[in-house]
Amino acid sequence: MEIFNYQTHKIIQGDLLEVLPNEIANHSVDLIFVDPPYNIGKNFNGHKDKWATDEDYLNWCYNWIDMCINKLKPNGSMYIMTSTQFMPFFDIFIRKKMTILSRLVWYYDSSGVQAKNYYGSMYEPILFCVKNPNNYTFNVQDILVEAKTGAKRKLIDYRKNPPQLYNSEKVPGNVWEFARVRYRMDEYENHPTQKPIALLERIIKASSNAGDVILDPFSGTFTTSFVAKQLGRKSIGIELQENYVKIGLRRLQVADEYKGEKLQKEI
Ligand SMILES: C[S@@+](CC[C@H](N)C(=O)[O-])C[C@H]1O[C@@H](n2cnc3c(N)ncnc32)[C@H](O)[C@@H]1O
């Protein structure tokens, strides 16, 4: 295990099963974003994301899900991803321990052919869970999106007395459309399952406040730490692979220079 501190951000290189119990205090984290290997055979720098049986994969997951829940403060939130085929198992396991407030669909378009003999996969599921449904952070004003009826068509709602313009902004629904990170995009890093900055921006803005601690136990390219730094949050990122940790250290250094503009890779 190796620990790197960068201002209020910590990067820990190691196995989360060793790092979580030994390096992170229970009830100390405001928000957890969990994007584990999906057990679908992706190649993470030579490590195959495929367990011998589905049961092996799920038992491994259940172990760290429990650890993650322990790390959360009583008013904390967790967003958790996995493949469509394993999400039902996560859902049934987690709903006994937390309240699942939203079952989100991250939808993306794809120009390539996904499948020829069945309907190709165009989305990834995300559970939004809270420890206490009566006490959790949700910054509605920071994540409003355009409400097309009101904003574009300027319609008037005559059912109201007096009649009113439709709202031009609304809270996003549970289907989120963000482009996947592709080669040649400014934010692209050499990793098979890098998550978009825009996805983490919405999650972190909605479910944490400035100064809060955000944990990502499968950091990959450290998108979570990168966005957390830009938004004035603290972060802890865990990642097994040295190559990806190097990406994380670099991204933390450039985070403040890149605020919705061009990501500078050379430092
Ligand atoms: C789905 S990717 C995360 C991608 C990340 N959200 C991003 O935006 O780049 C999962 C990551 O978990 C890492 N990983 C796999 N097993 C791990 C373990 N036992 N402990 C810590 N990290 C692990 C992999 O190396 C991989 O980078």
The ligand as an SDF file (V2000), in Angstrom:
LIG
                    3D

 27 29  0  0  0  0  0  0  0  0999 V2000
  -14.6250    0.6100  -13.5060 C   0  0  0  0  0  0  0  0  0  0  0  0
  -13.0150    1.1440  -13.1530 S   0  0  0  0  0  0  0  0  0  0  0  0
  -13.2180    2.7300  -12.4140 C   0  0  0  0  0  0  0  0  0  0  0  0
  -13.1650    3.8630  -13.4100 C   0  0  0  0  0  0  0  0  0  0  0  0
  -13.2630    5.2320  -12.7720 C   0  0  0  0  0  0  0  0  0  0  0  0
  -14.5830    5.4840  -12.2430 N   0  0  0  0  0  0  0  0  0  0  0  0
  -12.8840    6.3370  -13.7520 C   0  0  0  0  0  0  0  0  0  0  0  0
  -13.6520    7.3130  -13.9300 O   0  0  0  0  0  0  0  0  0  0  0  0
  -11.8220    6.2330  -14.3470 O   0  0  0  0  0  0  0  0  0  0  0  0
  -12.5620    0.1020  -11.8170 C   0  0  0  0  0  0  0  0  0  0  0  0
  -11.1490    0.2950  -11.2910 C   0  0  0  0  0  0  0  0  0  0  0  0
  -10.9960   -0.4770  -10.1030 O   0  0  0  0  0  0  0  0  0  0  0  0
   -9.6560   -0.9240  -10.0270 C   0  0  0  0  0  0  0  0  0  0  0  0
   -9.6400   -2.0780   -9.1000 N   0  0  0  0  0  0  0  0  0  0  0  0
   -9.9410   -3.3680   -9.3830 C   0  0  0  0  0  0  0  0  0  0  0  0
   -9.8550   -4.1340   -8.2780 N   0  0  0  0  0  0  0  0  0  0  0  0
   -9.4980   -3.3090   -7.2600 C   0  0  0  0  0  0  0  0  0  0  0  0
   -9.2680   -3.4950   -5.8830 C   0  0  0  0  0  0  0  0  0  0  0  0
   -9.3610   -4.7260   -5.3340 N   0  0  0  0  0  0  0  0  0  0  0  0
   -8.9180   -2.4360   -5.1160 N   0  0  0  0  0  0  0  0  0  0  0  0
   -8.8080   -1.1910   -5.6810 C   0  0  0  0  0  0  0  0  0  0  0  0
   -9.0160   -0.9500   -6.9940 N   0  0  0  0  0  0  0  0  0  0  0  0
   -9.3570   -1.9920   -7.7770 C   0  0  0  0  0  0  0  0  0  0  0  0
   -9.2900   -1.2510  -11.4680 C   0  0  0  0  0  0  0  0  0  0  0  0
   -7.8790   -1.2230  -11.6590 O   0  0  0  0  0  0  0  0  0  0  0  0
  -10.0300   -0.1420  -12.2430 C   0  0  0  0  0  0  0  0  0  0  0  0
   -9.1860    0.9410  -12.5250 O   0  0  0  0  0  0  0  0  0  0  0  0
  1  2  1  0
  2  3  1  0
  2 10  1  0
  3  4  1  0
  4  5  1  0
  5  6  1  0
  5  7  1  0
  7  8  2  0
  7  9  1  0
 10 11  1  0
 11 12  1  0
 11 26  1  0
 12 13  1  0
 13 14  1  0
 13 24  1  0
 14 15  1  0
 14 23  1  0
 15 16  2  0
 16 17  1  0
 17 18  1  0
 17 23  2  0
 18 19  1  0
 18 20  2  0
 20 21  1  0
 21 22  2  0
 22 23  1  0
 24 25  1  0
 24 26  1  0
 26 27  1  0
M  CHG  2   2   1   9  -1
M  END
$$$$
